């Protein structure tokens, strides 16, 4: 099962690197424009250190991904993404097989970690505004017994719709919050990144 975990992390890492400039441009509208650059450096190091990581269990691997990102990325981005992978890894624990219930529990724990670390919640115009609806949709699809490809597809659609909905929101966290009303009418870079990543994983899983 660690192969599936590696597959998803590999897709995420490569997608972040491909979209580095796009994510930074989105962030540059009202943020400080370094979002894409920051997370790209983290995942660049993950790919570089790939062969040296502990691939014995999904949990061990995710914890190593977390520490690699944190060591490579300064500031809030590194902490948030690192926390997400750490929380997921802790839920996976010493399990060799990850069930659908485990996947949702890993996501939920990652979300709680992001909320706590970023002191943010739904409606604050952050990546949570796309991540939470995507995970809710994934859970519903899993509970309905849908195929993984279908479940991922539905989660990706939910993430994209939710990311688009951040346009009408007022930013309450991060550098964008300082722009006040000017943040309304702009997309949140983190939420868009979530949509892009869910779409990439969904597409790659099908292939």
N, C-alpha and C positions, 0 to 999 in steps of 0.2 A: 504493500500500500504506500510505502514511502515514495515509490515511483510516481504515483498520482500527485503527491504533494510536491515533489520536485518538478513535475511537468507544469503545474500551475505557477509555481514561483519563477520558473524559467520564462514562461509566457509573460508574466507580470514584468519581470526585469527587462526583457527585450522590448516590450511595448513602451515602458517608461523611457528607455533610451531613444526609441524611434520618435517619441512625442515630446522630447525634452524642450525643444524650441516652442512648440505649440502651447505647452503647459505654462511656460514662462511668459509668453506673450499674453495669454489669458490673465495671468496673475499680475502682469504689468499695467493692466487697465486701471485698477484701483489699489493693488497690492504693491509689494516691493519688487515684483518681477523675477524673483529667484526660486520660485517653487519648483519649476521644471528642472533647473540646474541642480538644486539641492537633492531632490529624490533620485535624479539620474546618477549623481555621484555615489549615492548609497547602493543602488542596484548594480552599478558598474563594478563596485568592489565585491558585491555578492557573486557576480559572474567570474570575477578574477580569482576569488578565493574558493570557488565551487569545489574543486578537487580536494581541497584541504579540509572541507567541512565534514561533520559527523553525519553520515547518511544511514546510520544503523536503524533509526526509528524516526517517524514523522515529527514527533515532539522534539527530539534532539536536533534535528535538522532546522526546524523553525526557530528554535532558541538561538542557534548559531547565526541564522539569517538576521535575527533581531540584533544581536551584539555587533554584527558586521555593519549593519546600517547605522547604528548609533555611533560606532567608532568613525564612520566615514562622513556623517552629516552632522553639522553643528545646528544649533537652534531648535526651534519648535518642530520642524518637519522630521528631523531625525528621531526626536523623542516620540512623536506620535506614531510614526510608522514602525519604529522599533518596538514600542509598547504593544502595538497591534499584533505583531508576529510573536512577541514574547508571550502574550496572553493566550494566543492560539496554541502555541507550543506547550504551555502549562496545562491546558485542558486536554490536549492529546496525550500528555504524560508519557507513560511507558507502553502505550498501546501500539501493537504492530499493525493492527487493522483499524481503520477509521470508518465508522458507520455514518449514515446520513445524519443521525441525531448528533453525533460528535461534531460533524461539520458545522451544524447550526450553533451548537454550544460554543464552538471555537470562535465563530463569528460574533456571537453575543458577548463573549468575554472580551474580544478585541474592541468591540464598540464601547463597552463599559470603560475599558482602559483609555480609549481615545477621549471619551467624555470627561473622565477624571483628570487626565493629563492636560487636556486643552481647555478645561473648565468651560466646556461648550455642550450644547444640546441641539436637538432638532429645531429648526427654525432660525438658527444663528447664522445661516449662510456659510456652511462649511462642508467638507466631504461627507459628514454624517447625513446630510440632507439627501444624498444619493445612496449612500451605503446602507442605511437602515431600511428604506423601502425595498432595495434590492434583496436584502437578506429576508425581510418579511415575505416577499414574493417567492423566494427560493424555498423557504420553509413550507409555505402553502402548497407549492408544487410537489415537494417531497411527500408531504402528508397526503396528497391526493394520489400518490403512487405513480407520478409521471416519470418518464424516462429522464435520465440526467441531462441529455442534450436539450430536451424540451424545457426542463426546469431552469437550466442556465440561460436559455434563450429568453424565457419570460423574465428572469431576474435582470438580464441586460436591458430589456425594453423598459422595465420599471426604473432602472438606474438612469437611463437616458431621459425619460420623461421627468423624473425628479430633478435631474441636473438642470434641465431647461427651465424648470419652475423656480430655480434660485434667482433667475433674472429679476423677478418682481420683489425679491426679498431685500431687507436692509441688513447689511453686514454688521454683526455684533462682536466678531472675534477677529484677531489678527490685524495686520496693517490696514486692511480694507475698512475696518471699523472706524478708523480715524477720518475717513472721507465722508462719513455720515450719509446724507441723502444721495450723494453722488454714486454711492454703491448700488443704488436701485437702478435697474436697467442693464446691469452687467451680470455675466455668468460667473459663478464661483469656480475658480480653477480646480480646487480639490474635488468638488462634486463632478465636474466634467471628467476629471482624471478617473474617478470611480467608474463612470459610465464607459469610458474608453477601455478600461481594464476588464470590466465584466463582458463587454462585447468581444474583446480579444480572446478571453478564456473560452467563451461560448463558441466562437468560430473555430478555435484551435481544437477544442474537444470533439467537435463534429468531424474534423479532418483526421 
